């Protein structure tokens, strides 16, 4: 079991609920590994609207995924209750940033963590077809949510 994926013991990461879908299950009866990417995407879209506002979110301005790393900790089976996704910033760069995640039970159901993950994101100008640099306002929002690296068990970090 990985250590607590909270970015800072004194500060709680952003947390949102994400519903599971019956179709998320595979032939083995647990949420398929590919579906985890959709759960993380759902959490990002919800989170970015809250972090950056609904007027002009980074989702609306243009952002693309550059990489994913996921470590599966325990099988997750379908249930009507949503899972919770903790989300925090693990790095900020010129034109992008990394997000850390913990996919877990809501507190009312327990403390179980099903996966930890990290996504690399790049801000992208689709009209010009080039990455764009983070604005100072975007950097400020990301700094508010900055935390520790994702505690992957098998990484040499």
C-alpha positions as CSV (number, residue, x, y, z in Angstrom):
1,X,0.0,0.0,0.0
2,X,1.5,3.4,-1.0
3,X,1.9,6.1,1.6
4,X,-0.8,8.7,2.0
5,X,-0.9,10.5,-1.4
6,X,-1.9,13.8,0.2
7,X,0.5,16.5,-1.2
8,X,1.0,18.1,2.3
9,X,0.0,16.7,5.6
10,X,-1.3,20.1,6.7
11,X,-3.1,20.9,3.4
12,X,-5.7,18.7,1.8
13,X,-5.6,18.3,-2.0
14,X,-8.5,19.3,-4.2
15,X,-11.0,16.5,-4.0
16,X,-14.0,15.8,-6.2
17,X,-16.5,13.0,-6.7
18,X,-16.6,11.1,-10.0
19,X,-19.4,8.6,-10.7
20,X,-18.6,5.1,-11.9
21,X,-20.4,3.7,-14.9
22,X,-21.6,0.2,-15.3
23,X,-19.6,0.1,-18.6
24,X,-16.4,0.9,-16.7
25,X,-16.2,-2.8,-15.7
26,X,-14.3,-5.4,-17.7
27,X,-14.7,-9.2,-18.0
28,X,-13.0,-9.6,-14.6
29,X,-15.6,-7.5,-12.9
30,X,-13.4,-4.6,-11.9
31,X,-13.0,-1.1,-13.4
32,X,-10.8,-1.5,-16.5
33,X,-7.4,0.2,-16.5
34,X,-8.4,2.2,-19.6
35,X,-11.4,3.6,-17.7
36,X,-9.1,5.1,-15.1
37,X,-8.0,7.6,-17.7
38,X,-11.6,8.7,-18.2
39,X,-12.1,9.0,-14.4
40,X,-9.0,11.2,-14.2
41,X,-10.2,13.3,-17.1
42,X,-13.6,13.8,-15.5
43,X,-11.9,14.9,-12.3
44,X,-9.6,17.4,-14.2
45,X,-12.6,19.0,-16.1
46,X,-14.5,19.4,-12.8
47,X,-11.4,20.7,-11.0
48,X,-10.3,23.1,-13.7
49,X,-13.7,24.8,-13.8
50,X,-13.4,25.4,-10.0
51,X,-9.7,26.3,-10.1
52,X,-9.8,28.6,-13.1
53,X,-13.4,29.6,-13.2
54,X,-16.1,29.0,-15.8
55,X,-15.5,32.1,-17.9
56,X,-12.3,30.9,-19.6
57,X,-10.9,27.7,-18.2
58,X,-7.7,26.2,-19.4
59,X,-9.9,23.4,-20.9
60,X,-11.6,26.0,-23.1
61,X,-8.4,27.8,-23.9
62,X,-6.7,24.6,-25.0
63,X,-4.8,21.9,-23.1
64,X,-3.5,18.5,-24.3
65,X,-2.2,15.5,-22.4
66,X,1.5,14.8,-22.9
67,X,1.8,11.7,-20.7
68,X,0.1,9.5,-18.0
69,X,1.6,7.3,-15.4
70,X,-0.7,5.1,-13.3
71,X,0.0,2.7,-10.5
72,X,-2.9,0.4,-9.7
73,X,-3.0,-0.3,-6.0
74,X,-6.3,-2.3,-5.5
75,X,-9.1,-3.6,-7.8
76,X,-12.1,-1.2,-8.0
77,X,-15.4,-2.8,-8.6
78,X,-18.6,-1.1,-9.9
79,X,-20.9,0.4,-7.2
80,X,-23.5,3.1,-7.3
81,X,-21.5,5.4,-4.9
82,X,-19.0,7.6,-6.7
83,X,-15.3,7.4,-6.1
84,X,-13.3,10.4,-5.0
85,X,-10.3,11.8,-6.8
86,X,-7.7,13.8,-5.0
87,X,-5.9,16.1,-7.4
88,X,-2.9,18.4,-6.9
89,X,-0.1,20.1,-9.0
90,X,3.3,18.3,-8.9
91,X,5.2,20.5,-11.3
92,X,4.8,23.8,-13.2
93,X,6.8,24.5,-16.4
94,X,6.9,27.1,-19.2
95,X,4.0,25.8,-21.2
96,X,2.6,23.1,-19.0
97,X,2.3,21.4,-15.7
98,X,1.9,18.0,-14.0
99,X,-1.0,16.8,-11.9
100,X,-1.0,14.1,-9.2
101,X,-4.0,12.1,-8.3
102,X,-5.2,9.5,-5.8
103,X,-8.3,7.5,-6.8
104,X,-10.0,6.6,-3.5
105,X,-13.1,5.8,-1.6
106,X,-15.1,8.7,-0.2
107,X,-14.4,9.2,3.5
108,X,-17.8,7.8,4.4
109,X,-16.8,4.4,2.8
110,X,-13.3,4.2,4.2
111,X,-9.7,5.0,3.4
112,X,-9.0,2.6,0.5
113,X,-6.8,4.0,-2.4
114,X,-7.3,2.2,-5.7
115,X,-4.7,4.0,-7.8
116,X,-2.2,6.9,-7.8
117,X,-1.4,8.7,-11.0
118,X,0.3,11.6,-12.7
119,X,-0.6,13.4,-15.9
120,X,1.6,15.8,-17.9
121,X,-0.5,18.6,-19.5
122,X,0.6,21.2,-22.1
123,X,-1.3,24.4,-22.8
124,X,-2.0,24.5,-26.6
125,X,-3.1,27.0,-29.1
126,X,-5.1,24.9,-31.5
127,X,-5.5,27.8,-34.0
128,X,-1.7,28.3,-34.3
129,X,-1.0,24.6,-33.7
130,X,1.7,25.4,-31.1
131,X,2.1,25.2,-27.3
132,X,1.5,28.4,-25.4
133,X,3.1,29.6,-22.3
134,X,1.3,29.8,-18.9
135,X,0.1,33.2,-18.0
136,X,1.0,34.6,-14.6
137,X,-2.6,34.2,-13.5
138,X,-2.6,30.5,-14.5
139,X,0.7,30.1,-12.6
140,X,-0.8,31.6,-9.5
141,X,-3.8,29.2,-9.6
142,X,-1.4,26.3,-10.0
143,X,0.8,27.4,-7.1
144,X,-2.2,27.4,-4.8
145,X,-2.7,23.7,-5.6
146,X,0.9,22.6,-5.6
147,X,2.0,19.6,-3.5
148,X,4.4,16.8,-3.2
149,X,5.4,14.3,-6.0
150,X,3.1,11.3,-6.4
151,X,4.2,8.5,-4.1
152,X,4.6,5.8,-6.7
153,X,5.8,2.5,-5.1
154,X,7.8,1.4,-8.0
155,X,9.4,4.6,-9.1
156,X,12.9,5.7,-8.3
157,X,11.7,9.2,-7.4
